């Protein structure tokens, strides 16, 4: 066998063996445990807050946009600034919303039509990001589905570096009536829940190499 051909075959074999290692080194985004989402509102008697106990968040990235010159939390920041986050999906179980007041919760589930529409969903449609001190400010938009009604909503998010993670925080103002929801009434109508509510979230995202655990769980 000619030396040139032997060298070519050896190179092909080496690349074939190294390809899986190269793929394994490509990081992926990982939403850390402990993420929170809650909604707040007011009524004619008192304010209320409902925390989501049934919450899933998933993020998807463009692997080609990971910065080659950065690692760890700086790489996540670089990915965000290069519009490398392709999507984010948030799912909230309606009956997992708890205010600590059983009567309010039951009326809320009824108003949110939980029996027919057991989940509130958000799907990221796109965003722009600008660098700020220790992170980035994100202007995003996406589809929010509540009680079976889908609407596009704008969201302002802060994404700040925190240890080995990037922490995402934001608040979205909404009107129940925009989603065909009649604000709950209780106590023969003496307690009326206001139409306006705010939805807030706080969760952290890390990075891991394919097949390896992320640096913080």
VENKA-V850465 format. One record per residue. N is the residue number from 1. BURIAL is + if it has 9 or more other ideal C-beta (glycine too) atoms within 8 Angstrom, else -. Layout:
# VENKA-V850465
n = [N N]
burial = [BURIAL BURIAL]
This chain:
# VENKA-V850465
n = [1 2 3 4 5 6 7 8 9 10 11 12 13 14 15 16 17 18 19 20 21 22 23 24 25 26 27 28 29 30 31 32 33 34 35 36 37 38 39 40 41 42 43 44 45 46 47 48 49 50 51 52 53 54 55 56 57 58 59 60 61 62 63 64 65 66 67 68 69 70 71 72 73 74 75 76 77 78 79 80 81 82 83 84 85 86 87 88 89 90 91 92 93 94 95 96 97 98 99 100 101 102 103 104 105 106 107 108 109 110 111 112 113 114 115 116 117 118 119 120 121 122 123 124 125 126 127 128 129 130 131 132 133 134 135 136 137 138 139 140 141 142 143 144 145 146 147 148 149 150 151 152 153 154 155 156 157 158 159 160 161 162 163 164 165 166 167 168 169 170 171 172 173 174 175 176 177 178 179 180 181 182 183 184 185 186 187 188 189 190 191 192 193 194 195 196 197 198 199 200 201 202 203 204 205 206 207 208 209 210 211 212 213 214 215 216 217]
burial = [- - - - - + - - - - - - - - - - - - - - - - - + - + + + + + + + - - + + + + + + + - + - - - - + - + + + - - + - + - + - + - - - + + + - - + - + + + + + + + + + + - + + + - - + + + + + + + - + + - + - - - - + + - + + + + + + + + - - + - - + + + + + - - + - + - - - - - + + + + + + + + + + + + + - + - - - + - + + + + + + + - - - + + + + + + - + - + - + + - + - + - + + - + - - - - + + + + - + + + + + + + + + + + + + + + - - - + - + -]
